[in-house]
């Protein structure tokens, strides 16, 4: 019975040693990777934990399971530090005028877009029903063209900005039905409900990238 207990203990020690060795190698790889990415503090911390887990048991009086737990907790702490120190990408704003073509992306497919004009309307039809407002409706028309090699669904985010940086959300939109085929141009309509007295209007277009297009409407 004593021999079986000794054998079980040896197997257990051997297992945790292998696990710690694997974790140590992973930490060294992460240290090198973060160093290449010029994340120097995480690289040093990964290396410290790698040395800690490889440190001889005779010198460092730590149970191997406790060492593994400390290293795992340290690993997640370093990931949090990397998250806080990762460079934040500021959005880029590009200005356009009416009838100027620009490129937007959806589902990794490029589409060209042109905003033709905008008109103010007191009444509009939405789903065959006449709508009125205490303000005014701004109707924006344009087109998109599928520049890809396959048909693709398409959508884009839009809003309206005025000279006081107030934002107006979309009231209604129409882009037709179904996917847009390669090389096919399709017209779109965006409608916004805005105050009658307003100036400096810009049509805001966003897609999957970190670039936002601002189209001056001339009002």
ZIGI-V392343 format. One record per residue. N is the residue number from 1. D_FIRST is the distance of its C-alpha to the first C-alpha in whole Angstrom. Layout:
# ZIGI-V392343
n & d_first
N & D_FIRST
N & D_FIRST
This chain:
# ZIGI-V392343
n & d_first
1 & 0
2 & 4
3 & 5
4 & 5
5 & 6
6 & 9
7 & 10
8 & 11
9 & 13
10 & 15
11 & 16
12 & 17
13 & 19
14 & 20
15 & 21
16 & 23
17 & 25
18 & 26
19 & 28
20 & 29
21 & 31
22 & 32
23 & 34
24 & 35
25 & 37
26 & 38
27 & 39
28 & 41
29 & 43
30 & 44
31 & 45
32 & 47
33 & 49
34 & 50
35 & 51
36 & 53
37 & 54
38 & 56
39 & 53
40 & 53
41 & 51
42 & 48
43 & 48
44 & 47
45 & 45
46 & 43
47 & 43
48 & 41
49 & 38
50 & 38
51 & 38
52 & 36
53 & 33
54 & 33
55 & 33
56 & 30
57 & 28
58 & 28
59 & 32
60 & 32
61 & 29
62 & 28
63 & 25
64 & 25
65 & 25
66 & 28
67 & 30
68 & 30
69 & 31
70 & 34
71 & 35
72 & 35
73 & 37
74 & 39
75 & 40
76 & 41
77 & 43
78 & 45
79 & 46
80 & 48
81 & 50
82 & 51
83 & 52
84 & 54
85 & 55
86 & 56
87 & 60
88 & 61
89 & 64
90 & 67
91 & 69
92 & 72
93 & 75
94 & 78
95 & 82
96 & 84
97 & 87
98 & 88
99 & 88
100 & 86
101 & 83
102 & 80
103 & 76
104 & 73
105 & 70
106 & 68
107 & 65
108 & 66
109 & 69
110 & 72
111 & 75
112 & 78
113 & 80
114 & 84
115 & 85
116 & 89
117 & 90
118 & 90
119 & 92
120 & 92
121 & 93
122 & 94
123 & 92
124 & 90
125 & 88
126 & 85
127 & 84
128 & 87
129 & 88
130 & 90
131 & 88
132 & 90
133 & 89
134 & 91
135 & 90
136 & 91
137 & 88
138 & 88
139 & 87
140 & 86
141 & 86
142 & 85
143 & 83
144 & 80
145 & 79
146 & 76
147 & 76
148 & 73
149 & 72
150 & 71
151 & 72
152 & 70
153 & 70
154 & 71
155 & 72
156 & 72
157 & 72
158 & 76
159 & 77
160 & 81
161 & 81
162 & 84
163 & 86
164 & 84
165 & 81
166 & 81
167 & 78
168 & 79
169 & 77
170 & 78
171 & 80
172 & 80
173 & 79
174 & 80
175 & 79
176 & 79
177 & 77
178 & 74
179 & 73
180 & 75
181 & 76
182 & 76
183 & 80
184 & 81
185 & 82
186 & 82
187 & 84
188 & 82
189 & 83
190 & 82
191 & 83
192 & 83
193 & 85
194 & 86
195 & 89
196 & 92
197 & 93
198 & 90
199 & 90
200 & 88
201 & 86
202 & 84
203 & 82
204 & 78
205 & 76
206 & 72
207 & 70
208 & 66
209 & 67
210 & 67
211 & 71
212 & 74
213 & 77
214 & 80
215 & 83
216 & 86
217 & 88
218 & 92
219 & 92
